[in-house]
Amino acid sequence: MLDRTISPAFQTIAAINIPPVQIIKLSNGIPLYVVNVGEQPIIKIEFSFEAGSWQETQNGVSLFTSKMILEGTKNYSSSEISEYFDKFGSFIESGQGLDRANFVVYGLKKHLPFLLPMVQELLNDAIFPEKELNTFKNIQLQTLQVNSEKSAFIANKTFRRKVFGDVHPYGNSMNEEAIKGINQTVLVDFYHNYWQGKPHRIFLSGNVGEAEIKLIEQYFGSQTISSSISNTVFTNQVLPKGENILIGKEESMQSSIRMGKQLMTRKHPDFFTMMLLNEVLGGYFGSRLMKNIREEKGLTYGISSNLALFGQAGYFVIGTDVKREFTQQTIDEIHKEIKILQTELITGDELEVVKNYMAGSFAGSLNTPFDIADRYKVIFSENLHIDFYKNYIPNIQQISGEMLLEAANKYLAVDSLFEIVVGGK
């Protein structure tokens, strides 16, 4: 009989065996990345285009283009498109980020011959109908109006603008003027320049066989691919100096605090060290910021730090929302925790706990073939080494307390951080 008074044996995760990816070049040169894992007859197909905010010449066009692709083609209305995919029990989504735009289909593999013709239609013949566009613009305007009253939204928007600058693609945010300035013509142009017959990557994951690969070749390997229009390149950017900014909201009972700076991408040699340092400071529920500011002092319900990572840059940010009267005390405690990281070595027990937590979280993030494909998408989109995630845990495990102390002094100097407060002190 199982003795429940005895804890189960503890085992440290030393490495993760990530299933390999098969790389296939379609006839037209488009790369197809296949992750054949799983027993259920379910597949995911993702088309990844270089059509994110980085490619925009007009703010908001990338978002509108990705969302409006589903609203009609030359042969189908939005309702007909939805009904078509519903008929086969499949799910589609189209969205964008700062670097790329993605079109995703989930469905049963037996339905793939019926799904791909409609996907091909959407990627090649979207028309961006005026009626649906006006509806979506109104929704975005209403959403913006509601969000603009929220301290957290203002703090996040201000933080990114200060960290990257007003004209940088990562610093831009949509405003009312930008939304109103979007019309069918600019969407058609962006679609033609960055989506329609343009270079992209295809990720196929799930229970995949030769039949599914041949279908992808049939529908997407024969079309002519032309080059995209070059987008703006930001080089040799001078990193802005830290600044303290207070945006008063007299009616607000809370203050939103954002503190951080621009940092590295995944390619940087200090990336894994900063990942671990961030976890110690505020990356998980047992972090120092949570123990101090939430558990011991009760100043907030939650506080965290995070490394936001993109293709061309990244940033480090600490974020929390507190009562107005606790604003300065919270900021002081954040500064204190950073100072401790810069002057005291992290103990062996704490370091081991955090490393094991990160290893366990990483292992748990690879539960499905779709999760695995997402990891490979990062590798190929950001031109990382193929073993980047295979070496994730070993890279974390080799980091010492001395390395963390050095990184804290190198990257977390308080006077280099932007401090945004929306509310009051």
N, C-alpha and C positions, 0 to 999 in steps of 0.2 A: 504494500500500500504506500502511496505517495505521502511522505512526511512534509506537511505544509509549514512546519516550523523552521525548516531549513531552506534558505534562499537558494535559488537555482545557481549553477556555476556561471561565473562571469568570464566572458571571453572577449578580448580586444580584437576589433576588426583590423587586420593588417593590410588587406588589399581587397579589391573588388574585381571580379572577372566580368568585364562588360562584353556582351556578344559582339562579334565583328560586324562591320558594315560592308556590303558589297557595292562597289562603285561601277556604274555602267554608263557609257557614253551612248546617247541616242544617236540616230543617223545624222541629225542636224547639229550635233555637238553638245546638246543640253545634258548636263550630268544628272543621273538618276542614282539616288542613294537608297539602298534596300536594306532594311533590318527585318530579317525573317525570324521572328520569335513569337511563340504563343501557339496554343492549340485551338482556340476559338476562331471560327471563320470570319473574323472581323479585321478590317484594314482601315488604315488612315493614309490619305494622300495629301501632301502639303506642297503647294507651289509657292516658292519664295522669290520675290522680285526685289530688286534694288529700287524701291519706290516709296521710301519712307520720308519722314520730315527732312532728312538730309538732302534730298533731291528737290525739295520745293523751291519754287521761285515766288510763290504766293502762299502766305500762311494759311494752313488749313486744307489745302488742296489734296494732299496725300490722304488725309482722313476721309474727306468727302468722297474721293474717288474709290477708295477701298470699300466703303459702306454702300455706295450707290451702284456698284457693279451688280448687286443682287436685285436691283429694282427694275430690270427690264433689258431685253435684247431686241434685235431686229425681228425676231420671230416669237418671242414670249413676253408676256407681261409679268410683273412681280408676283402676282397671285398664282399664275400658271407655273412659274419657277418653283415657288414654295410647294405647291400641290404635287409637282413632279417628284421632288426629292422625298416628300412625305409618303408618297405612294410606295416607295422602296424602303421605307423605314430608315432613311439616311439623314444625316445632319450636316449642314454646311455653315461655314462662317468665313467672313472676310474682314480683315483688319489690318492695322498698320502700327508701326512703332517709329522710333526716331531714326532707325537705320533702314528698315525693310518693311515691305507689305507682304501679307500672306493670305493665300486662299486655301481653305482646308475642307476636306470631305471625309466623313466617317460613314462606313456602311458595311454591309455583308459582301464578301468577295464574290458571291454568285451574282450579285447585282451590278458588278463593275462594268460589264458591257453596256448596260443601260445608263449608268451614271456618267461615264466619261464623255459621251456626245454632248450632254448638257453642260458639263464643265468646260468643254472646248468652246461651246457657244458663248458662255459667260466671259471667258478669257479673251475672246477674239471679237465679239460683236455686241458688247454692252453699249447702250445708247443714252443712258442718264436722262430719263424722261423728266420734263419740267415739273409736272404735278408732284411726283414723288420727291424731286429735289427741293421744291418749296416746302413740302411737309417736313423733310429732314432738317432744313435750315431753321424752321420755326421751332422744332424740338431742340436743336442745338442752342438757339437763342434763349429759350426758356430755361434750359439746363444751366447755361452760363449765368443767367440772371440769378438763379437760386444759389449756385455755387459761389458767386461773387459776394454773397452776404456771409459766407463761412470763413472764419479766421484761418482754419487749416488750409483751405484752398488758396487764400491770399498769400499765406506764408510759403507754401510750396512753390507757387508761381513766382513770387519775388525771389526766393532762394535760387531757383534755376536761372533766372534772368541775371542775377548778380554773379553767380558762379561762372557762367559761360558768356555773358554779354548779350546785349539786345539783339544783335544781328546773327548770332550763332544759331544753327538749327536746333541745338540742344537747349538753348535759352529762350526760344520763341514760345509764346503761348497764344492760343486763339483769343481774339476779342470780338466785340460786336461788329466793328467795322470790317474785320476780315471775313466773318461769316456772311455778312450782307454783300460783300464783294465777290463772292463765289457764284459763278453761273455755269450753265451747261457748256459753254465754249471752253472755259478754262479746264473743266473736268475732262472733256473729250481730248483736249491737247495733252494733258498730263497722262491720260490713259494711253494715248497713241505713242507718247514719247518714252514711257517707262513700263507699260504693261503689254500692250498689243504686239505680239510677235517679237518681244524683247528678251534678252538673255535672262535666265532664271535657273533655279535649282528645284528639283523634284525629290521629295522624301516619301518613300513608300514603306510602311511598317505594318506589322501584324503577321497574320498567317499568309505569307506571300509565296507564290510558286512561279514557275516559268510562264504559266498562262497569263498571270497578272502583269508580269513584266512585258510580255508581248503586246498586251493591250495598251500599255503606256506607250510603247514604241509605235503602235499603229496610229494612235490619236495625236501624239505629241512629238514624235520623232520625224515626221515628214514635213511639218510646217516650216516655212522660211523664217529664220531668225536674223534680225538686223540689230545694229548697235544702238544703245540708248544715247540720248543727248547727254553730254557731259554735265555734271553738276558742280556747284561751287566747292572748291577745296579750301579748307582752313588750315594753314600751315604756320608754324613758328608763332603760335599764339602766346602772347605774354600773359601769364596767369595773373588774374586780378588779386590785389592785396585784400586781406580780411577787412571787414567793415561791420560796425554795429548799426542796425537799422530798426527803428521803432515806428510801427504804423499804428497809430492810435485808433481804438474803437471804444468810445466812451460807454456805449450801451452794452458792450460785451462783458460777461461775468468771468470769462476765461481768457487766457492768453495762449496763443500757439507759438511755440518756440522751435526754430529750426537753426541748427548750428553745423557748419561743415565747410567743405572746400572741394575744388576740382582735384581728381586724383587719376590713377593709372587705369589702363585696360588689363585684360587677362594676360597679355603678352609681357607685362612688366616683370622683371626678376623679383621684385618685392611683393608680387600679387598675393601669394599664399601666406606670407607673413602678415600682411595687412588683413587678409581674411580672418586669420586666427586672432589678431589683435582686436579687430572689430567684434568678434564673437565674445571675447572676454569682457569688453567694455559694455556692449549693449545688444549683442546679436541674438541672445536667447533668454528664456524666462529666468534663468539663474544668473544672469549677467550682473556685473557690479552696479551698473546704473539702476537696474530693477531692484536689487537688494537694498541699495542706499535710499533712492528717491521714492520708490513705491513702498517697500516692505518696512524699512526702518523709520522713515519720516512721514510716510503717507501723503506726499505732496501731489501725487498723480495716480491715476488708475494704471497707466502704462507709459513706459518710455523705452525707446529702442535706438540703436544705431544700425546703419546699413551701408553697404557698398553697392551703389547703383552702377552697373556695368554696361557700356555700349560699345559699338564698333570702333569709334574714333577717340573716345575719352570716357571717363567715369567720374563719379563723385562720392565722397563720404558725407553722411549726414546723420545727425542726432535729432530726433524729433519727439515732442511731447506736447500735451495740452494740460495746463494747470489753472487753478484759480488765480485771478489777477494778483491777489496779495502774496501769492507764493512765487511769483515770476522771478524776482531777483534771487531769492533763496535757491530756487531750482538751478538757475544759471551758475550760481556760486558752487553748488554741489557738483555740477557737471565739470566745471573747471578743476575742482578738487580731485575728482576721479581721474581726469586726464593727467594732472600733475603727479599723482601716485604712480601711474603707468610709466611716467618719464623718470622716476627717481627710485622705484623699488622693483626688484625682480619679482616676477610672478612665480609663486611657489610651485613645487613639483606636483602636489595633489590637485591644485586648481588647474594647472596646465594639463594634467592627465584627464581630468573630468571634461574639460572643454574639447580636447582633441577627440576623446571617445564620443562625445555628443555630436561633433561635426562628422565623424566617421559614420555613426549610426544614422544621422539625418541624410547623409549622402547615399548610403546604401538603401535607405527607405525611399529615396526619390527615384529609384530605378525599378519600380515594381512592374511596369507594363512595357510592351514594345514601343508604345507611343512616347513614354518617358525617355527611353533609350535613344529613339530617333531625335528627340529634342536636344539631347546632348550632342549628337553628331551634327545637328544643324548649327549649333554654336561653333563647333570645331571648324566646319567648312566655311561658314559665313565669315568668321573672324580670322581665318587662315592660321589656326592653331595647330600644334603638332598632333598627329593622330592619337597619340597616347596621353593627351592632356588629362583626360578624366581617369584613365587607367592608373595614372601616377598621382591622382588627387590625394588619396590617403597617405601614401609614402611621403609626399611633399609636405603635408601637414605634420606628420609624425616627426620629421627631422628638425622642426623649428624649436629653438631653445629660448629660454627666458631672456638671455642676452640679446638675441635677435629681436625679440619683441620690444625690449627696452630701447634699443637703437631705433627701431621703426617709430616708436611713440615720439621720440625726440625729433626725428627727421620729418615726420608728416603731420603731427598733431600739435604743433606750437599754437597756443591759444590765439596769439595775435595774427596768425595766418588764416583763422577761421572766420567765415561770415556768420554773424549772429543776427537772425531775423526774429523779431517779436511783433506779433500782431495782437493787439489788445491793449495792454498797459503794464506798467511796472509799479 
